Amino acid sequence: MSVETMRTVAPRPGTTRRRVRVERPAPVALALRAPGTVEEVRRRPAHTPPLHSAAVSGDRIGVIVAAPRPTADRASGTRRVLRAILNRVNSRAVRTHFGSVAGIAILGVLLWRLGTGVFLDGLRRIDAPTLLIGLAIGVVTTVFSAWRWALVARGLRIKLPLGPAVADYYRALFLNAALPGGILGDVHRAVRHGQSAGDMGRAVRAVVLERVAGQIALAVVGIGVLLGLDSPVMADARSVAPLVLLAGVGALAVVAALRMNRPPSVTRRSRALRTTLDEVRAGLFSRANWPGVALSSLVILAGHLAMFVVAAHAAGSAATIGQLLPIAVLALVAMGLPLNVGGWGPREGVTAWAFGAAGLGASSGLSVAVIYGVLSFAAAVPGLFVLVARWYTGLRTTGPDTAVPDPAPAQESAVSTEKYAPKESARLASKAFPFSAEPRDGRPMTPDSV
């Protein structure tokens, strides 16, 4: 920006005076706008017209030097640290091993508070008759579980015979008990069934619905046991259960009302939800399936409760069946939490707490939980033999000396074998040694491709 001034120029000899217009830069002043801030302002004469065409006013043009704000830097640093922590917690490794670490932590706290002697005492109380009873109960529960799985699969229009279903269920139980997480066996049987049936999606949903049926039976029977049997442990549960039940009924009513008043849509999500509801209805609540699914679920739940009572009597507990059933329901609910190592962890913690609250002794509760865990593992041991037998059969079928024929398509037309038979050199080259067996026409033994 410049300032225009008028100056008289001295004339040369023989000329007249004249006035010329001279532009000089505007004076610069430094102004302190804020503490620690220096602003350079160019003064503009009052008669200069405003700069309407400029994007920034001339009075605002200058250089501003400001000191950094430490508060903003600390806030941004805190956000970066929190974001890094959240990313680390949400990583795949943490999600995979969080359940196992939680189960180990629960067992560590129990052993620290109650001592290892309680754990060893529970193991010493297991004898051969107790193991045989646990194995017999396991046979009953496994067969009925496989039958329920076959019924659900039939409702989803997937073929699953009862014999292979029993073998696969035994193998899944053993993998659940031997591997961390408690669900890898179910994942394995779902994948194997999907591969054999040719429909992976329905096979996975059949396993999920079969497990959901067991949880529904546990919820219904558990609520009845907790509300019907007298126990000092369940006093709070009986007061809270009606509120939870009313809240659940209210939520279902709201969902139903919203669904009835919503206009029909054909979005992908609505189609997926409608398909899922149809499969749940066909697999669990159809007229042909629901009696068998309900009966098998009740028998399985009764078997688990009976095994808990057997474990309590083996541990030397003086509790009655009326006192043991509510604690057993809580232990079974805790076993469904994905925070365990092969089923160990929350079950022992909840059982020890429930026995202590009932006045039966936390140490006795831990011994009962340990014996129950050992009996459950013994009931799943036949799955190890199934796993070894399947592995050995597959090894013999796909051995090095056994050729596995490639499946030919059914629409392939018949072709004469003699006309398109491979040549002698091609047959020799396809063997393990890719050279000709004998020299021909005086040539050395070289690969046929050469």
N, C-alpha and C positions, 0 to 999 in steps of 0.2 A: 504494500500500500504506500502511496506517495502523496505529497502535499504540493499543490500547484501554487506558485507565486509569480508575481509580475516584477520584472527588473528592467530598468532603463539602461539601454546600451549606448555608450558614447559613439557618436557618428564619426565616420571617417571624413577626412577633408573632402568637401564637395557634396556631402550627403546630408540628409535631415535626421533628426532624432527618431528613434523607433523603440517600441516596447515588445519584448519577447516573453514567452511563457516558459518557465523553468520548473521542472518536477524534481522534488527531492524527497528522500524517504521520511516517513513519519517518525516522530520521536518514540522511543521505547521506554516503558516504565515497568518496574517490577512491583508486583502487589502480593501481599501475603493474604491468601484466602483462608487458610486453615493452618493449624499448628503443624509444622514440618512440611508445608507445601509452598512451593514458589511458583508463581504464575507470571508469565511474561505477557504483557498486554501492550498492544500497539494503539496509540491514541489516534483517533480519527477526528478531523475537524467537524464542527457542528453542521457546516453547510454541505458536507459530502452526503450524497443521497444514500439511502440504505441499500445494502446488497441483497435485493430480493431474489436474484438469480442464483446466489451461492447456496450450497447445501447447508453450510454452517455460518452463523453470523460472524461478522468480522470482529465483534467484541469478544468472541469466545475462542478465537484463534490464538494459540500459544503453546507453550511447553509446560507440562505439569509433572512434577517429580514428587511422588508420594512414598512414604515409608511402608513396608509390608505390614500387614495386620497379623499378629501372632495368633489371635483367636481363630481366624479362618483357617490358618495352617493346622492348628491343633484339631479342629473339627474335621477337616478333610483327612488327616492322618488317622483319626478314630474310625471314620467311615471305611477307610481302606483296610484297617485291621479287622473290623467286623465283617467286611465282605470276604476277606481271606479266610476267617474262621468259618463262616457259613459255607463257603465253597469246600472247605476241608471236611466239614461235618456231612455235607451232602454228596461226598464222593462215593464211588462204587465200592471201594474197599471198606469204608465205614458201614455202609448199608449192608454189606455181605456179612461182616463179622460182628456187628453190633449185638445181635442176639446171643451169640456164643460168649462174648465178653460179659454181657449182663448176667447170663447163667453162671459163669465162673465166679463173678463177683458175689452173687447171692450165696453160692456154696461156700465161698471164702468167709463171708460174714457169719454164716451159721457155724462153721467149724471154729472160728475165732471166739464166738460167744459161748458155744456149748461144748467145744472140745472135740477132738478126734475119737475119744473113747466111745461116745454115743454112736458115731458112725460104725465103728468096728463092732460094737455090741449088737447092732442091728444085723450085721453080716453074720455074726456067730450064731444067731438064733435061727437062721434058715437051715432046715433039714430036708431030707429027701422027700418025706410025705408032703411037706409044704410046696416043694418044687413040682411034684406030680400034680397036686391040686391046681397050682397055677397053670401048668401046661394043659390040663384038661379044660379049664375055663378058657384058656387061650384058643383051643381048638373050636369051642362053641362060638366064641365071639368072632373068630376069623371066618368061619364058614358062613355065618349070618351076614357078616360085613361083605363078603364076596357075593352073596345072594342079592343083597341090596344094591351093590354096584351093577350086577347083571340086570336087575330090574330097571334101574335108571338108564342104563345103556340101551335096553330094549325100548324104553319110552322115547329115546332120541333116535331110534331106528338104526342102531348099531348092534351087530351080532357079537355076543360075548357068552360063550358056554360057561357053565358053572365050574367045571374042573379046572380049566386054565385060569379062571378068575380067582379060585382059591389059591393056586400056586403063585400067581402074580401078587395077590394080596399078602401072602406070607413073605414074599421077597420084599415088598414095599415096607412091611412092618419092621423087618430086620434092618433095612437101610435107614429107616427113620430112627431106630434105636441106636444104631452104630455111628451115624454121621451127624455132625452138628446141624442145627436148624430144625430138625424134626419133620421136614416136609419133602426132603429129597427123594424119599421112597415113593411118595405119591406122584411127584413129578416124573419119576422113572416109569411107573406103571402107566401113567397117562400117555407118555411119549411112545412106549412100546405098543400100547393098545391102538394108538393113532396110526402107527406104522403098519400094523397088521390089518387094521380095518380100512385103511386108505382114506381116513378123514380125521386129520389131526385136531381140527377145531372142535368137533363134536366129542371126540374122545377126551379132550381136556375138560370140556364142560361137564361131561358125565362124571369125572372124578370130583370136580368141584361141587356139583350138586349132591353127590353121594356124601361128601363130608358135611355139606350144609344140612342135610337131613339129620345127621348125628347131632349137630349143634342145636337144631330145633328141638329134638327130643330131650337133650340135656337142659335146655332152657325151660321147657314146659314142666318136666319132672322136677327140676331143681327148684323152680318157684313154688311148686306144690309142697316139696319137702321142707323148704325154708319157712314157709308160712304155716305148715301143718304140725310140725314136730317142735316140741318144747326143747329149747337149748339156750343156755346163757349167751352163747356166741352169736346166735341169730336174733337177739332181741332188737338190735338196731336194724337188721335186715328186714324184719317184719314191719317195722315202722316206715322204712323207706320204699319197700317194694310196691305198695299201692300207688305212691306218687309216681314212681317210675312207670308203672303200668298205665296210669292215666295219661302221663306225658306221651307214651308211645301210641296210645289210642288216639290222642289228639293230633299227633303228628301225622298218623295215617289218614285221619279224617281231612286234615288240611290238604294233604297231597291228593287225595281222591277228589276233593272239591275243585282244586286247581286243574286237575286233569279233565274233569267233566266240563268245566267252563272254558277250557282252552279250545280254540278252533283247530280242526284237524289240519295237520301239516304232513308233508311228505319228505321232511329232511332226513338226512342220513342218520342222525342221532335218534330220531323218533323211530325209524325203521329198525335200528339196532335194539332199542329198548323193547319194541314190540316183539321182535324175534326172541329176545332173552326171556321175556315173560311167557311166551308160548312154549319155550323149551322147559322152563320151570314147571309150568302147568302139565306138560306132557310127561316129564320125568318123575315128578314127585306127587302131583295132586290129581292125576288122571284116574278114572274109575278102575282101570285095570292095574294100576301101580300102587295107589296109596295104601291099600290094606297090607300088602307085603312090605312096603317101605316102613310103615308105622310099626308092624310087628317085629321086623328085624332090628329096627332102631331101639325098641324097648328091650329086646333080648340082649342086645349088645350093651346097653346101659346097665341092665341088671347084672351082667357078667362083670363089668368094671367095679360096680359097687360091691359085689360079692368078693372080688379079689381084694378090695380094700379091707373088708371085714376079716378075711383070712390073714392078711398082713398084720392087722391089729392084734388078733389073737396069737399069732406067732411071736409078736413083740412082747407079749405078756401084759397087754393093757387090760384094765378092768372095766373099760367103757362098755356100755350096752349098745345094742344095734341102733336104738333110737338116738343115742348120742353120736354114733359114728357116721350115720347117714348124712346129716348136714355137713359134717367136716369132709366127708368123701365127695360130696357135690362141689364144695369149694375147691378141693384138690383137683378134681377133673376140670373145673373151669380154669384153674391156674395152669394146667397142663396145655391148654389150648393157646396160651400166650406164646408168641414167637420170641421168647427171651430165655431159651434153654439150650442145653447141650445134650442132645439125645433124650429129651424129656426131663432132664435133671435141672433143678434150679428153683423156679417159682413153686413147683409142687412141694418141695421140702420146706421152703419158707412159709407158705400158707398153712401147711399142716402143723408145723411147729407153733406158729402163732395161734391157730385155732385150738390146739390141745392146751396151750398155756392159758388162753382166755377161758376155756371151759373148766379149768382147774384140774386137768389131767396130766399136766407137766409137759413143758416144751421139749424136753429130752425124749420123752416117750413118743411125742409126735414126730420128731425127726427119725427115730428108729422105725416107726410105722411107715414113713415115707420111703426110707431106704429099702425096707423089705418089699414094699409095693413096687419100687423101681426094679429090683432084682427079679421079682416074679414076672413083671411085664417083659423084661428082656428075655427071660427063659421061655415065655410064651411065644416070642418072636424068633427063637433059635431055629425052628424048622425052615424059616426063610433062608438061612445060610445054606442048608442042604439043597434047597431049590436053586439058589444062585449058583452053587458049584455044579449041580447037575446040568443046568442050562449052559453054563460056560463050557463044560466038557463036551456036551452034545454039539454045540456050535464049533468047537475046535475040531472035532472029528468030521463034521460036515464040510468045513472049509479048510481041510488039511492040505499040505503041499502036493500030495499025490492025487487029490480029488479035483477034477475039473468041474467048475460051476458053469452050466450052460447059460448062455444069454437068452433072456426071454424074447421070443420072436413074435412080432405082431400077428394078430389073428387074420388081418386082411391080406397078408403077404401071399402072393400066388405061388403055386408049386413050380419049382425050377428043377430041371434035370441035374442030378448030381454028377453023372458021368460026363456030361458035356462041359460043365464048369468045374471039373475036378482040378485041384492044384497040381502043378507040375512037380516032378521029382525034386528039382532043386529047391522049390519053395517049401516042400515038406521037410527037407533036410535043414533048411535055414531056420525053420520055425522051432527047432528043438532048442535044448539048453545050450548046445555048442553050435554057434552060428556059422560053421564052416562045413564044406562038403565032406562027406564021410570018406570018399575015395577019389583019387585023382582020375580025371577022364581026359582022353585024347592027348596024353602027355603033358597036361597043364598042371601046375602046382595047386595045392589046396588053398583057395582064396575065397573070400566071401562072395556069394552069388550076386550081390548088388554090384561088386566090382567087375 
